[in-house]
Amino acid sequence: MNFISTFIVWTWLLGLALVVPTTLPAGGAQKSNIQHRENNMRSPIIALKEFNLLSSASNKSSVLTKVKAGTPVNILKAWESGNNGNWLLVNVLTEDFYHCFYKKGWVNIGNS
């Protein structure tokens, strides 16, 4: 009787060991490419044309600086305004009197 119960336990464990890995995703604990890409979305983009960096998300706000084409721009936040269009809060590296520093401001990217 002891031999039969041991045989049943080992058969059950072997069956479990063969079936459980088929229910796991391939790669197990590895991160997928989609998660890796989401972490890289913070890399800067390059401005394709000149634009004004505004102090607030309003068409009547003051201009902080004019950003030239080819400047790296970090997008911090996207905001959709009902009648004023879509806005991006960006961080731009600017140069003033041979000093480089970052400025935050808003950019209107138009209506969707």
Backbone torsions as a table, in degrees:
resi	resn	phi	psi	omega
1	MET	NA	-37.2	179.7
2	ASN	-64.4	-38.7	178.7
3	PHE	-63.9	-39.7	-179.0
4	ILE	-68.8	-43.1	178.9
5	SER	-66.4	-38.2	176.5
6	THR	-65.1	-41.8	178.6
7	PHE	-62.3	-41.1	179.6
8	ILE	-66.2	-42.2	179.8
9	VAL	-64.3	-45.9	-180.0
10	TRP	-67.1	-36.4	176.8
11	THR	-65.5	-42.0	179.2
12	TRP	-64.4	-43.0	178.9
13	LEU	-65.6	-41.0	178.2
14	LEU	-65.3	-42.3	177.0
15	GLY	-62.9	-41.3	177.8
16	LEU	-64.8	-41.4	-180.0
17	ALA	-66.8	-28.1	179.3
18	LEU	-85.0	-27.4	-175.6
19	VAL	-90.6	-38.6	-174.7
20	VAL	-60.4	-44.1	180.0
21	PRO	-62.3	-23.7	178.9
22	THR	-73.2	-19.2	178.7
23	THR	-89.0	-12.0	179.0
24	LEU	-83.5	151.0	176.2
25	PRO	-69.9	154.5	179.1
26	ALA	-62.6	132.6	-179.4
27	GLY	94.9	-14.4	175.9
28	GLY	58.2	-104.9	-174.3
29	ALA	-89.6	4.1	-179.7
30	GLN	-73.6	148.2	176.3
31	LYS	-78.5	147.0	179.0
32	SER	-81.7	167.7	179.6
33	ASN	-66.1	-29.8	-179.1
34	ILE	-67.5	-44.2	178.2
35	GLN	-63.9	-38.9	179.3
36	HIS	-65.1	-38.3	179.6
37	ARG	-68.6	-37.9	179.2
38	GLU	-62.2	-34.1	178.1
39	ASN	-70.0	-24.3	-179.3
40	ASN	-89.9	1.1	-177.6
41	MET	-70.7	-11.1	179.6
42	ARG	-81.9	-3.3	179.9
43	SER	-68.2	147.1	-174.9
44	PRO	-68.9	152.5	172.8
45	ILE	-106.6	162.8	-178.1
46	ILE	-103.9	130.1	177.9
47	ALA	-68.1	128.5	-178.7
48	LEU	-87.6	-21.9	177.5
49	LYS	-145.9	167.1	179.5
50	GLU	-69.3	146.3	174.6
51	PHE	-151.8	162.1	178.3
52	ASN	-93.4	133.6	174.1
53	LEU	-90.4	117.3	-173.6
54	LEU	-99.7	155.3	-177.0
55	SER	-77.5	-24.4	178.2
56	SER	-147.0	170.0	-178.0
57	ALA	-84.4	64.8	179.8
58	SER	-147.6	144.3	179.3
59	ASN	-69.1	-17.8	-178.4
60	LYS	-97.5	6.8	-177.4
61	SER	-78.9	163.1	-177.0
62	SER	-79.0	153.6	-179.6
63	VAL	-87.1	123.9	177.7
64	LEU	-79.4	-47.0	179.6
65	THR	-163.2	162.0	175.1
66	LYS	-100.2	123.1	-178.5
67	VAL	-93.7	127.7	-178.3
68	LYS	-83.9	159.1	176.1
69	ALA	-65.2	140.6	-179.4
70	GLY	93.8	-0.5	-179.9
71	THR	-82.6	134.1	175.7
72	PRO	-70.5	135.9	-176.3
73	VAL	-129.2	127.7	174.2
74	ASN	-98.5	124.6	177.7
75	ILE	-87.3	123.4	-178.9
76	LEU	-99.0	-37.0	-174.2
77	LYS	-158.0	145.1	173.9
78	ALA	-113.0	139.2	-178.1
79	TRP	-138.5	133.0	-179.6
80	GLU	-107.9	116.5	177.6
81	SER	-100.0	141.5	-176.5
82	GLY	-59.3	-54.6	-175.6
83	ASN	-105.8	-13.6	-179.1
84	ASN	-96.7	-0.4	178.9
85	GLY	91.0	-163.2	-178.8
86	ASN	-98.9	140.5	-176.2
87	TRP	-127.4	149.6	173.9
88	LEU	-122.5	132.4	169.7
89	LEU	-89.3	119.2	-173.9
90	VAL	-123.9	159.2	175.6
91	ASN	-119.0	121.0	-173.0
92	VAL	-122.7	136.1	174.8
93	LEU	-82.1	118.1	-178.6
94	THR	-118.2	157.0	179.5
95	GLU	-122.5	128.1	-179.6
96	ASP	-140.2	116.1	-179.6
97	PHE	54.8	48.0	177.5
98	TYR	65.3	19.1	174.2
99	HIS	-116.9	132.7	177.9
100	CYS	-103.1	133.9	176.1
101	PHE	-154.6	163.2	-178.8
102	TYR	-92.8	140.6	173.2
103	LYS	-124.3	135.7	174.5
104	LYS	-97.8	142.7	177.7
105	GLY	-169.7	177.0	-176.2
106	TRP	-106.2	145.7	178.2
107	VAL	-130.0	129.8	176.5
108	ASN	-85.7	123.1	179.2
109	ILE	-106.3	12.4	173.2
110	GLY	94.2	-172.8	-179.8
111	ASN	-94.5	149.9	179.8
112	SER	-91.9	NA	NA
